[in-house]
Amino acid sequence: MAENSVESKPQDLSGDNKEASSQPVEAAVEVGETTTPRQVDIEVLTRDMFTKLTDYVRGDLASTAEDYKLLEQMNKVTAKKYSDMKQMAIDLEKGMKELNEKYSSLQQYLDQIDQIEESAANLEQAALRLDAYSKRLGKINSRAVIFLLLKLLQ
């Protein structure tokens, strides 16, 4: 039996060292068959093509696997980010409830302050009217005093 063997070690781009990829590829020709050099070349080239195609597919699959790993990492980071944002929203909600409760408890005092402010404004207006009235009385009194003095002097 005559054998032609072509030994080839395909490159494994995925990083996995598998036994199948390091075994030699053999082309066997049985006795009684006549093979031409052209047929042998075609067989060698075909085996080489399949080896390279296998390497290409392994590399492509490795690349796809890496893409999926990256997507998985991105998904985990995004999930963590959303979890943090959810916790922040919960904390903000608690803070807003506390502020609303404090505002509600202070509301009666704020209403009293508004009433005091209104009373102070009314008191100020009354003081201004009283001042104007007293000035008019002062003018009237000074005229009356002058009038009385003139009467007395006559």
C-alpha positions as CSV (number, residue, x, y, z in Angstrom):
1,M,0.0,0.0,0.0
2,A,1.5,3.4,-1.0
3,E,0.7,6.3,1.1
4,N,1.2,10.0,0.5
5,S,1.0,12.0,3.7
6,V,0.8,15.7,4.3
7,E,1.3,16.8,7.8
8,S,-0.3,20.1,8.8
9,K,-0.9,21.7,12.1
10,P,-3.8,24.2,11.9
11,Q,-3.5,27.3,14.0
12,D,-6.1,27.4,16.8
13,L,-7.2,31.1,17.1
14,S,-9.6,30.4,19.9
15,G,-6.8,29.7,22.4
16,D,-7.9,26.1,23.0
17,N,-5.4,23.4,22.3
18,K,-7.4,20.4,21.2
19,E,-6.0,17.1,20.3
20,A,-7.8,16.9,17.0
21,S,-6.2,20.1,15.7
22,S,-2.6,18.8,16.3
23,Q,-3.1,15.4,14.5
24,P,-1.6,15.1,11.1
25,V,-3.8,15.0,8.1
26,E,-3.2,12.0,5.9
27,A,-4.1,11.3,2.3
28,A,-4.2,7.7,1.5
29,V,-4.1,6.2,-2.0
30,E,-5.1,2.5,-2.3
31,V,-3.1,0.1,-4.3
32,G,-4.4,-0.3,-7.8
33,E,-5.6,3.2,-8.1
34,T,-3.6,5.4,-10.4
35,T,-3.1,8.9,-9.2
36,T,-1.7,11.7,-11.2
37,P,0.4,14.4,-9.7
38,R,-2.5,16.8,-10.4
39,Q,-4.9,14.7,-8.3
40,V,-2.4,14.6,-5.5
41,D,-2.0,18.4,-5.7
42,I,-5.8,18.8,-5.7
43,E,-6.0,16.6,-2.6
44,V,-3.2,18.4,-0.8
45,L,-4.8,21.8,-1.7
46,T,-8.2,20.6,-0.7
47,R,-7.0,19.4,2.7
48,D,-5.1,22.7,3.1
49,M,-8.2,24.6,2.3
50,F,-10.3,22.6,4.8
51,T,-7.6,23.1,7.5
52,K,-7.6,26.8,6.9
53,L,-11.3,27.0,6.7
54,T,-11.5,25.2,10.1
55,D,-9.0,27.7,11.5
56,Y,-11.1,30.6,10.1
57,V,-14.3,29.2,11.6
58,R,-12.6,28.6,15.0
59,G,-11.3,32.1,14.9
60,D,-14.7,33.5,14.0
61,L,-16.4,31.5,16.7
62,A,-13.8,32.6,19.2
63,S,-14.4,36.2,18.2
64,T,-18.1,35.7,18.6
65,A,-17.6,34.1,22.0
66,E,-15.5,37.1,23.1
67,D,-18.3,39.5,21.8
68,Y,-20.8,37.6,23.9
69,K,-18.5,37.8,27.0
70,L,-18.2,41.5,26.4
71,L,-21.9,41.9,26.1
72,E,-22.4,39.9,29.3
73,Q,-20.0,42.2,31.2
74,M,-21.7,45.3,29.8
75,N,-25.0,43.8,30.9
76,K,-23.7,43.2,34.4
77,V,-22.3,46.8,34.6
78,T,-25.6,48.2,33.3
79,A,-27.6,46.1,35.8
80,K,-25.4,47.4,38.6
81,K,-25.8,51.0,37.4
82,Y,-29.6,50.6,37.3
83,S,-29.6,49.0,40.8
84,D,-27.6,52.0,42.1
85,M,-30.0,54.4,40.4
86,K,-33.0,52.6,41.9
87,Q,-31.5,52.9,45.4
88,M,-30.8,56.6,44.8
89,A,-34.5,57.0,43.8
90,I,-35.6,55.2,46.9
91,D,-33.4,57.4,49.1
92,L,-34.7,60.6,47.3
93,E,-38.3,59.4,47.9
94,K,-37.6,58.9,51.6
95,G,-36.0,62.3,51.8
96,M,-39.0,64.0,50.1
97,K,-41.4,62.3,52.5
98,E,-39.4,63.5,55.5
99,L,-39.4,67.1,54.1
100,N,-43.1,67.0,53.4
101,E,-43.8,65.8,57.0
102,K,-41.5,68.5,58.4
103,Y,-43.3,71.1,56.3
104,S,-46.7,69.9,57.4
105,S,-45.6,70.1,61.1
106,L,-44.3,73.6,60.5
107,Q,-47.4,74.8,58.6
108,Q,-49.3,76.0,61.7
109,Y,-46.3,78.1,62.7
110,L,-46.0,79.5,59.2
111,D,-49.7,80.4,59.3
112,Q,-49.2,82.2,62.7
113,I,-46.2,84.1,61.2
114,D,-48.4,85.2,58.3
115,Q,-51.1,86.4,60.8
116,I,-48.5,88.3,62.8
117,E,-47.2,89.9,59.7
118,E,-50.7,91.0,58.6
119,S,-51.3,92.4,62.1
120,A,-48.0,94.3,62.1
121,A,-48.9,95.8,58.7
122,N,-52.3,96.9,60.1
123,L,-50.7,98.3,63.2
124,E,-48.2,100.3,61.0
125,Q,-51.1,101.7,59.0
126,A,-52.9,102.7,62.2
127,A,-49.8,104.3,63.5
128,L,-49.4,106.3,60.3
129,R,-53.0,107.5,60.5
130,L,-52.6,108.4,64.2
131,D,-49.5,110.3,63.4
132,A,-51.2,112.3,60.7
133,Y,-54.2,112.9,63.0
134,S,-51.9,114.1,65.8
135,K,-50.2,116.5,63.4
136,R,-53.5,117.9,62.3
137,L,-54.5,118.3,66.0
138,G,-51.2,120.0,66.6
139,K,-51.9,122.5,63.9
140,I,-55.4,123.1,65.2
141,N,-54.1,123.5,68.8
142,S,-51.4,125.9,67.8
143,R,-54.0,128.0,65.9
144,A,-56.3,127.8,68.9
145,V,-53.6,128.9,71.3
146,I,-52.7,131.8,69.0
147,F,-56.4,132.7,68.7
148,L,-56.8,132.6,72.5
149,L,-53.7,134.7,73.0
150,L,-54.9,137.3,70.5
151,K,-58.2,137.4,72.3
152,L,-56.6,137.9,75.6
153,L,-54.4,140.6,74.3
154,Q,-57.3,142.5,73.0
